């Protein structure tokens, strides 16, 4: 599986690494994670870019990294829990 990254716009919001078979599935995992963490509605916007929101086009493939299973990790949470 390929690995993508996405940095959600807005202060204090997640930087995800997402492993999935397709970019479309990775986007679904991101949206599910946003909902679970209470980020709804204006997700992916910030004060300076309030008209722009994150979309599937913001997922960037991390070249050379692959995974054996579907997974999403918030890098900020990972850093705090260690």
C-alpha positions as CSV (number, residue, x, y, z in Angstrom):
1,X,0.0,0.0,0.0
2,X,1.1,3.5,-0.7
3,X,1.6,6.2,2.0
4,X,0.3,9.7,1.7
5,X,0.6,12.7,4.0
6,X,-1.9,15.6,4.6
7,X,-1.5,18.6,6.8
8,X,-4.9,19.9,7.8
9,X,-5.1,23.7,7.6
10,X,-5.8,25.5,10.9
11,X,-4.0,25.9,14.2
12,X,-3.5,22.7,16.2
13,X,-4.9,20.4,13.6
14,X,-3.4,17.1,12.6
15,X,-0.6,16.0,10.3
16,X,-1.7,12.6,9.0
17,X,0.3,9.8,7.4
18,X,-2.2,7.5,5.7
19,X,-1.6,4.0,4.3
20,X,-4.2,2.8,1.8
21,X,-4.5,1.0,-1.5
22,X,-5.8,4.1,-3.3
23,X,-5.7,7.8,-2.9
24,X,-9.5,7.8,-2.7
25,X,-9.5,5.4,0.2
26,X,-6.8,7.5,1.9
27,X,-9.1,10.5,1.6
28,X,-12.0,8.5,3.2
29,X,-9.8,7.6,6.1
30,X,-8.8,11.2,6.6
31,X,-12.5,12.3,6.6
32,X,-13.4,9.6,9.1
33,X,-10.5,10.6,11.4
34,X,-11.6,14.3,11.2
35,X,-15.1,13.3,12.3
36,X,-13.9,11.1,15.2
37,X,-11.7,13.9,16.5
38,X,-14.6,16.4,16.3
39,X,-13.3,18.4,13.3
40,X,-16.4,19.1,11.3
41,X,-17.8,21.7,9.0
42,X,-14.9,24.0,8.2
43,X,-12.3,21.4,8.5
44,X,-9.2,22.3,6.6
45,X,-9.6,26.0,6.7
46,X,-7.8,28.6,8.8
47,X,-8.1,32.3,9.5
48,X,-6.0,33.4,6.6
49,X,-7.5,30.9,4.1
50,X,-11.1,30.6,5.3
51,X,-12.4,30.1,1.7
52,X,-10.0,27.2,1.0
53,X,-10.5,23.8,2.5
54,X,-8.5,20.6,2.4
55,X,-9.4,18.3,-0.4
56,X,-8.2,15.0,-1.9
57,X,-5.7,17.0,-3.9
58,X,-3.9,17.9,-0.7
59,X,-2.9,14.3,-0.2
60,X,0.8,14.0,-1.2
61,X,2.3,10.6,-1.8
62,X,5.4,9.9,0.3
63,X,7.7,8.4,-2.3
64,X,9.5,5.2,-1.3
65,X,7.3,4.5,1.7
66,X,4.9,1.6,1.7
67,X,2.8,-0.3,4.3
68,X,1.4,-3.8,4.8
69,X,-1.9,-2.6,6.2
70,X,-4.4,0.2,6.0
71,X,-3.7,2.8,8.7
72,X,-3.8,6.4,9.6
73,X,-1.6,8.1,12.1
74,X,-1.6,11.6,13.4
75,X,2.0,12.5,13.7
76,X,1.3,15.1,16.4
77,X,-0.4,12.6,18.6
78,X,2.5,10.1,18.0
79,X,5.0,12.6,19.2
80,X,3.1,13.5,22.3
81,X,2.5,9.9,23.4
82,X,6.1,8.8,23.3
